[in-house]
Amino acid sequence: MTARIIDGKALAQQVRARIADDVTRLKAEHGIQPGLAAVLVGEDPASKVYVGMKHRATEEAGMLSRQVVLPSDTSQADLEGLVDDLNADEQIDGILVQLPLPEHLDPQPIQELIDPGKDVDALNPYTAGRLAVGDPTFLSCTPYGVLELLDHAGVETAGSHVVIVGRSNLVGRPLSVMLTLKGRDATVTLAHSRTRDLGAVCRTADVVVAAVGRIGLITPDMVRPGAVVIDVGTNRGEDGKLVGDVDFEGLREVAGAITPVPGGVGPMTVTMLLQNTLEAARARRGLPRR
Ligand SMILES: Nc1nc(=O)c2c([nH]1)NC[C@@H]1CN(c3ccc(C(=O)N[C@@H](CCC(=O)O)C(=O)O)cc3)C=[N+]21
């Protein structure tokens, strides 16, 4: 078996072109330009790259992009003050505080402070709760991108068994909820570092999603031949290259379809951030979300 490669870069281009069209129409018909504020605290090089990519993509979609870069010794009160200002700023529809924050800052109160109407990163507990009760506002960008990739690849999740490895608030946990909603109808196993015999659990899956952040976590013996493998990992190898959580070369011979890293989930994460910002701009003005 040679796996079909699910091309996230191509899908991202397609979806971003549609978003740019929607933005053009929103401007022409309603005089609205959606605006995204991305907040970066400190000098983490990977975070700088990500925020830079988000900035470029936002501008390319015709949206307003505001980048706020704060020194690494910024206080909790100053960061919360900035979020207050962005909440009140009429030009800003979406607010994203890039993670991880420096050690001395607590992300939880900051995420709770973000206006739920502008919570395009979907990390406010209100937003997470709305998803959990089956009435989502914003979907977290990475899991939202995974859903789009599965749809694009023609993977039917209804009735199938999806094993998600990794229980983070950013990816694993919200994805597990999304896949069990009506309409998705998957049976989900949320595996994590304390899961006994991860290989045996993964082998029961129709779809394996790896979202841990460990190189080589998913090996060919852990995947049933023909299963779909989604690699959410973004790790830096010793050579500085971006690598996922999945043994891609090994799994190519086993999986039915697989996402590469780079060029898989990553480009869709940024794309769904744009989608959420567009939805926020519409919803904040009482327009139907799409
Ligand atoms: N508040 C917050 N929200 C996030 O959504 C968030 C975050 N913090 N912190 C870090 C993670 C990571 N993340 C990625 C986004 C795009 C790519 C991406 O586009 N990757 C490209 C290549 C990038 C490269 O070459 O370095 C690809 O996979 O093809 C990857 C990873 C968002 N995150």
The ligand as an ORCA input file, in Angstrom:
! r2SCAN-3c Opt
* xyz 1 1
  N      -2.254     31.035     20.501
  C      -1.715     30.173     19.658
  N      -2.447     29.723     18.614
  C      -1.887     28.843     17.711
  O      -2.564     28.430     16.747
  C      -0.527     28.442     17.895
  C       0.155     28.940     19.012
  N      -0.447     29.794     19.860
  N       1.433     28.543     19.249
  C       2.141     27.633     18.376
  C       1.216     26.751     17.565
  C       1.837     26.210     16.308
  N       1.076     26.773     15.189
  C       1.397     26.590     13.830
  C       0.870     27.386     12.840
  C       1.253     27.240     11.508
  C       2.169     26.290     11.129
  C       2.582     26.197      9.694
  O       2.064     26.887      8.840
  N       3.560     25.346      9.324
  C       4.021     25.180      7.959
  C       5.504     25.442      7.785
  C       6.165     26.340      8.776
  C       7.677     26.298      8.746
  O       8.275     25.908      7.719
  O       8.268     26.624      9.786
  C       3.776     23.755      7.508
  O       3.562     22.875      8.366
  O       3.827     23.520      6.308
  C       2.698     25.468     12.097
  C       2.302     25.626     13.421
  C       0.108     27.571     15.687
  N       0.116     27.578     17.034
*
